[in-house]
Amino acid sequence: MIAATNAFDVDSALTLVTPDAVIDDPSTGHRFLGHAGVREYVERYFIGCHTVSKILGLRVVSGECLRMRVDFTGDFGHEVGLLKLAFGGDGRIVQMDADLE
């Protein structure tokens, strides 16, 4: 997902999530649902803000969940945040929770 958003490649990002995936990002004040929501999220907050992300740390929580500490830079400046990714049985993302530190 980081590679896809850094490349501003919405279609590649969509292949990584289930059709009913949920992105919950309190920093935006929104939840994004399904492929349409993921498309909007990537287009608005990554492509629209020229966001580039760098993984600072990664921890596997379980076989279906991991947490990453991520450095975000873009038109908005610089932020560090946490991403929690939950995966379905097919290995695609079913939920992504994003929060700034």
N, C-alpha and C positions, 0 to 999 in steps of 0.2 A: 504494500500500500504506500509506503514512504517513497519507493522508487517511482511508482505511478504518479503520485501527486507532485513529486519533484520534477517529473517530465511533463507536467500539465496534461496528462493523458487520461482523460475521463473514461474512455472506453476500456482501457486496461484496468482502471480502478473498479469499474462495474463488474468485471469478470471475477474479482476477488471477493465479492459480497453476494449473499443470497438475495433473491428477489424481494424478500420481506425484511431485509436488514434494517437495523435502527442505529442512527448516530445520535447520541445525546451529548450536546456541547453547550453547557451552561454559559460559557463566555459569549456565545452568540445569542443566547436567550431562546434557542430553538432546539427542537428535536427534528430529525430528518428521517423520513420513512421510505423504505423500499428503494428501488433503483432510481425513481424520479427524485427522491430526497437526497440520495447519495450524489447524483449528478448535480443537483443544485448546490450542495455543500462544497463539492470540489470546484465547481465553476465559480462560485461566489467567493469562497475563502482561500482557495489556493491559486487558481488562475487569476481571479479578479484582484487579489492582493499581492500577487507575485511571491507567494509564500514558498520558502525552501525550508525543508525540515532535516534535522540531523539527529540520529539516535544517540543519546548520551549514555543510556543504560537500558538493559532489558532483563526481565526476570520472568521465567515460566512459573505461573501460579499453579497450573494443573495441565493435563493433557489438552484441555479445551480452552485455556485462558492464559494470556500473557499480559504483562505490564511493561510499558516503555516510558522512560523519561526522555523527552524530546525538546530540542532547541528549534524554535520557529523564528525565522526572519522574513521580513517582507515590507511592503509599503507602510505597514502599521508600526514598524520598528522591530523590536526584539522581545520575545517572550519564551519562557520555559514552561512546559506543561507535561502532564501525564496522560498517556493513552492506555486504556484497558481494552483489549480485544478478546472477544469470545468467538469461538469457532464452532461450526456445525460438524456433523459427521462426514461431510464431503470436503472438509478443510477450508471452506469459505467462511468469511466473517459474517456472523449473525448480529453482533452488537459491538459498537465501538463507543466507549465513554471517553470523552475528552474533557480535561480540566486544566486550567492554568494554575501554576503554583502561586 
